């Protein structure tokens, strides 16, 4: 089974908001040492980083093909 390519549109903006809200909600508990909240914050941040990285890569490709 092949994996479908990821598309970045309004759904990505919703996901970014969802992840930043998740981080904001769990950060105080993570700072207090709660292991579960630390893991949630780390996973959410990794997902945000991946979204940003993929968005930047798409912009590079778009700029290359625009020439």
C-alpha positions as CSV (number, residue, x, y, z in Angstrom):
1,X,0.0,0.0,0.0
2,X,1.4,3.4,-1.0
3,X,1.2,6.4,1.2
4,X,-0.7,9.3,-0.1
5,X,1.2,12.6,-0.3
6,X,0.5,15.1,2.4
7,X,-1.3,18.3,1.3
8,X,-1.0,21.5,3.2
9,X,-4.0,23.8,3.1
10,X,-6.6,25.0,5.6
11,X,-6.5,21.7,7.4
12,X,-2.8,22.2,8.2
13,X,-3.7,25.6,9.7
14,X,-6.3,23.8,11.9
15,X,-3.7,21.2,12.9
16,X,-1.2,23.9,13.8
17,X,-3.7,25.6,16.0
18,X,-4.7,22.3,17.6
19,X,-1.1,21.5,18.4
20,X,-0.2,24.9,19.7
21,X,-3.4,24.8,21.9
22,X,-2.4,21.3,23.1
23,X,1.1,22.6,24.0
24,X,-0.3,25.6,25.8
25,X,-2.7,23.5,27.8
26,X,-0.1,20.9,28.9
27,X,2.9,23.1,29.3
28,X,2.2,24.1,33.0
29,X,1.9,20.5,34.0
30,X,5.0,19.5,32.0
31,X,6.9,22.3,33.7
32,X,5.8,21.0,37.0
33,X,7.3,17.6,36.2
34,X,4.2,15.6,35.0
35,X,5.7,12.9,32.7
36,X,2.6,12.4,30.7
37,X,2.2,16.1,29.9
38,X,5.9,16.3,29.0
39,X,5.4,13.5,26.5
40,X,2.3,15.3,25.0
41,X,4.2,18.6,24.7
42,X,7.2,16.9,23.1
43,X,5.1,14.9,20.6
44,X,3.0,18.0,19.7
45,X,6.2,20.1,19.2
46,X,7.7,17.4,16.9
47,X,4.5,17.4,14.8
48,X,4.6,21.1,14.5
49,X,8.3,21.0,13.5
50,X,7.5,18.4,10.8
51,X,4.6,20.6,9.5
52,X,6.9,23.6,9.3
53,X,9.7,21.6,7.6
54,X,7.4,20.2,5.0
55,X,5.8,23.6,4.3
56,X,9.3,25.1,3.8
57,X,10.3,22.3,1.5
58,X,7.1,22.9,-0.5
59,X,7.9,26.5,-0.9
60,X,11.4,25.7,-2.2
61,X,9.9,23.4,-4.8
62,X,7.3,25.9,-5.8
63,X,10.0,28.6,-6.2
64,X,12.1,26.2,-8.3
65,X,9.2,25.4,-10.7
66,X,8.1,29.0,-10.9
67,X,11.2,29.9,-12.8
